[in-house]
Amino acid sequence: MTRALIGAALLVSACSAGVHTRAGGAVSPLVVQRVDWTGVKAPLGNVRAVADTGNVVAVLGDQGASVFTAGALANRDPRKADWLSAAVIPGADRSARWIVGIDAQGRIHYLHNQSVFEDVSSRYGLAGDRVRGAVPLGGALAGFLLEGQLAIANGQTLTRYRTLPFAELSGGDGSLVGVANGAIDVFRARDGAVTEYRLPGVLHAVVASDSRLYASTSRALYVTNRSSELSLLYLADADSLHGLVVSGGHVWFADGGELGLVDGDHVKETTGALLPVDATLAPSPTGDVWVLGRGALSRYRSASGAPRDDAAWMTVAPVFARACARCHLADGISGIDLSTATAWDANRAAIRDRVVEAKTMPPRGNALGDADRDVVRAWVASTEK
Ligand code: HEC
């Protein structure tokens, strides 16, 4: 597979840096609450990674894996302790979402039955590779960071691309984003087109659900503008930025001991959050953010909350009652709680895939009328950002 370079955009910052600094008024206050996400004091050990589907949270560390459903410890799998990373990606069997962990040998393991991890490298066509990262691109696409390559799986085939030696990979909105020394490459899965951005000192880059690319160095945060150039969003007072993640509809970053949230054209930051200054961030489909630092895991929520649309939920609530509640109440037989607006928001991608597109939900033998399916389709369209 050849690699087409369709455009190289240089870093341009049109306005003066002053307005993007704290002193220049670029930062407004952010209030977060630390979320007590499990009542269980499980022996998590030194935590290396977390993957969160909204219903299920898998915490991987040097004591093995712990699996939580609705905050309760459901299972522990102590057999592997060399975890490097974790993600929620489309399954190799074309199911909407698998929790996967990647170990020190670069093998991919899938959380089977919410209980034990199984090596599924060969099922993705990656048996001979050392996988260094896995990310969801949206829809049925999963992306993998390999040595000097990346690969995109669509449930049937795996396409490989030769790339720069990326240090980090992220995915979203149908694209893969690789971060290399001083450069960011954005691969569009649809046609393999690549857009390259030059950004000296770049550490992290992510695509948000509005298709904008966010990138950070240790000093500054950038976002693509209307002409697809990276422009300065926030210039920190010191080399203190250390994390950037898209979580639900939110773009979170870490700045020294503080948590930051992008809010339109400026940023909000906490005062006194006391994060470890080398913490990394991990996403949650709920919009919360996971903070991993010094082996410990914590979870935060913006107190102003996600922009919630209860009017939209009221349109699907009757369909839920008619066609889903039998199996999707909080303690229902499916194990997946869809009884609240928040749960629908957190499961939006899976609801779109299973109910609107693949039509594999409700299961065979359980009717969903065309009119009701249209209501769900309209809900997906109206709540997608
Ligand atoms: C007869 C029981 C039943 C009914 C009715 C039902 N579901 Fe499900 N659903 C399940 C089971 C069991 C699973 C888990 C197994 C699977 O993924 O197929 C599931 C899985 C799902 C998933 C995938 C979640 C994930 O984490 O990947 C979604 C989304 C979903 N259901 C939505 C719905 C919606 C929306 C309705 C109503 C329109 C509905 N279901 C009706 C039993 C049901």
Boltz pocket constraint, residues with backbone or C-beta under 6 A from the ligand:
constraints:
  - pocket:
      binder: B
      contacts: [[A, 53], [A, 96], [A, 97], [A, 319], [A, 320], [A, 323], [A, 324], [A, 325], [A, 326], [A, 327], [A, 328], [A, 333], [A, 334], [A, 336], [A, 338], [A, 347], [A, 350], [A, 351], [A, 352], [A, 354], [A, 355], [A, 360], [A, 361], [A, 362], [A, 363], [A, 366], [A, 368]]
      max_distance: 6.0
